[in-house]
């Protein structure tokens, strides 16, 4: 299972988390996010795949930032079309399309079907009014209604106390988890000890 630690920014913290055995690390290039990294990452980790998170970004600027920061994967959190996802893949990037899921509402099957074959991965997160981590769960049982072919990462309020729940979550297309606000001391500053304990127990 892929472990992605998202919302990183500070160089010392990035270096510490890189040593914990995470597979991917996410950097947010959305200026309205409290975890915004700016134009250039202060430190480029080498042991993990670098994921850039964008929200309805101008495609040319997105390419510029991706190249400047040596990104491996582009994660799209806005209303980016399937055509944009295809175009980014043609440029040689892996693409993750994020979808918000709301507890109590039906799983958005019609929406996800539009992106089948356009993305490498999906990410299912808790829907919020803002493009930022809410720290809340959406009810993972809703994902039993996802029957698409695109593999996905599980997100949405995963916290240090959820390791057993995550280990027992089963879905044939779930290939990883996304850790963010549940492990923070403050926005973009992760608690290395909590992450180390969680990753060790998860694996």
C-alpha positions in Angstrom: 0.0 0.0 0.0 1.2 3.5 -0.9 1.6 5.9 2.0 1.3 9.5 0.9 2.1 12.3 3.4 0.5 15.5 2.1 0.7 19.2 2.9 4.5 19.4 3.5 6.5 22.6 3.3 9.2 23.2 5.9 12.7 21.9 4.9 13.6 20.3 8.2 10.2 18.6 8.5 10.4 17.4 4.9 13.8 15.8 5.5 12.6 14.1 8.7 9.4 12.7 7.1 11.4 11.5 4.1 13.3 9.2 6.4 10.1 7.5 7.8 9.4 5.3 4.7 6.6 7.2 3.1 6.3 6.5 -0.6 4.8 9.9 -1.8 5.0 13.4 -0.4 2.4 16.1 -1.3 3.1 19.8 -1.8 0.3 22.2 -2.2 0.6 24.9 -4.8 -2.8 26.5 -4.2 -2.2 30.0 -2.8 -5.4 30.0 -0.6 -4.3 26.9 1.3 -2.6 27.4 4.7 -0.1 24.8 3.5 0.8 26.7 0.4 4.5 26.1 -0.5 5.0 29.1 -2.8 6.6 28.9 -6.2 9.6 26.8 -5.4 10.0 24.0 -2.8 12.7 24.8 -0.2 14.0 21.2 -0.5 13.4 18.5 -3.0 13.2 15.0 -1.4 14.8 12.2 -3.4 13.5 9.1 -1.7 9.8 9.7 -2.4 7.7 10.6 -5.4 6.8 14.3 -5.3 3.1 15.1 -5.7 2.0 18.7 -6.6 -1.5 19.6 -5.5 -3.3 22.2 -7.7 -6.8 23.7 -7.8 -8.1 24.9 -11.2 -4.6 26.2 -12.1 -3.8 27.6 -15.5 -2.3 24.7 -17.4 0.8 26.6 -18.6 1.6 27.8 -15.1 1.0 24.3 -13.8 3.5 22.9 -16.3 6.0 25.6 -15.3 5.7 24.8 -11.6 5.8 21.1 -12.2 9.1 21.3 -14.1 10.6 23.9 -11.8 10.0 21.6 -8.8 10.7 18.3 -10.5 7.3 16.9 -9.7 6.4 13.3 -10.5 2.6 13.4 -10.0 0.0 16.1 -10.4 -3.0 16.0 -8.0 -6.0 18.0 -9.2 -8.6 19.2 -6.6 -10.7 21.6 -8.6 -13.1 21.3 -11.5 -10.4 20.2 -14.0 -12.0 18.4 -17.0 -11.2 14.9 -18.2 -9.6 16.6 -21.2 -7.1 18.5 -19.0 -6.3 15.2 -17.2 -5.5 13.6 -20.5 -3.4 16.5 -21.6 -1.3 16.4 -18.4 -0.7 12.6 -18.8 0.4 13.2 -22.4 3.1 15.5 -21.0 4.5 12.5 -19.0 3.0 13.2 -15.6 1.0 10.7 -13.5 -2.3 12.3 -12.6 -4.5 12.0 -9.6 -8.0 13.4 -9.7 -9.5 14.2 -6.2 -13.2 13.8 -5.5 -15.1 15.1 -2.5 -17.4 12.6 -0.8 -20.1 13.6 1.6 -21.4 11.5 4.5 -25.0 10.6 4.0 -25.0 11.4 0.3 -24.8 8.9 -2.5 -21.3 8.1 -3.9 -20.7 10.3 -7.0 -20.5 7.5 -9.5 -21.7 9.5 -12.5 -18.9 12.0 -11.9 -16.1 9.5 -11.4 -17.1 7.6 -14.6 -16.4 10.7 -16.6 -12.7 10.4 -15.6 -12.2 6.7 -16.2 -9.2 6.3 -18.6 -8.1 9.9 -18.1 -6.3 9.6 -14.8 -3.8 7.2 -13.2 -5.4 7.4 -9.8 -8.4 8.9 -8.0 -8.3 10.2 -4.4 -11.5 10.2 -2.3 -11.6 12.9 0.4 -14.2 14.6 2.6 -16.1 17.2 0.6 -15.8 20.7 2.1 -16.6 24.2 1.0 -12.9 25.0 0.8 -10.1 23.3 -1.0 -8.3 22.3 2.1 -8.0 19.4 4.5 -11.0 19.3 6.9 -9.7 16.6 9.2 -13.1 14.9 9.0 -14.1 11.5 7.7 -16.9 11.0 5.2 -17.8 7.4 6.0 -15.6 5.1 4.1 -18.4 2.5 3.7 -19.7 4.7 0.8 -16.7 3.6 -1.3 -18.3 0.1 -1.5 -20.3 1.8 -4.3 -17.2 2.6 -6.3 -16.9 0.0 -9.0 -14.6 1.8 -11.4 -11.3 0.6 -12.8 -9.1 3.5 -11.7 -7.2 2.7 -8.5 -7.6 5.1 -5.6 -6.1 6.5 -2.5 -8.1 6.8 0.7 -8.1 10.2 2.4 -10.4 12.2 4.6 -9.5 12.7 8.3 -7.2 9.8 8.8 -5.7 10.3 12.3 -3.1 8.5 14.5 -5.9 6.4 16.1 -7.2 5.0 12.8 -4.4 2.6 12.0 -6.5 -0.5 12.7 -9.5 0.9 10.8 -7.4 1.7 7.8 -5.7 -1.8 7.9 -9.1 -3.5 7.9 -10.6 -1.2 5.1 -10.9 -3.4 2.1 -11.6 -2.4 -1.5 -10.1 -4.1 -4.6 -9.1 -0.7 -6.1 -7.6 0.9 -2.9 -3.9 1.1 -3.4 -2.9 3.7 -0.7 -3.7 6.2 2.0 -3.2 9.9 2.3 -2.1 11.4 5.6 -2.3 15.1 6.3 -4.0 17.3 8.9 -4.5 14.5 11.5 -0.8 14.4 12.0 -0.1 18.1 12.2 1.4 20.3 14.9 0.3 23.3 12.8 -0.5 23.7 9.1 2.2 22.1 7.0 4.2 21.0 10.1 3.9 17.3 10.7 4.4 15.5 14.0 7.2 13.1 13.0 6.8 10.9 16.1 3.1 10.3 15.3 3.8 9.6 11.7 6.6 7.2 12.5 4.4 5.2 15.0 1.5 5.1 12.5 3.6 4.0 9.5 5.3 1.4 11.6 2.0 -0.1 12.8 0.4 0.1 9.4 3.2 -1.8 7.7 
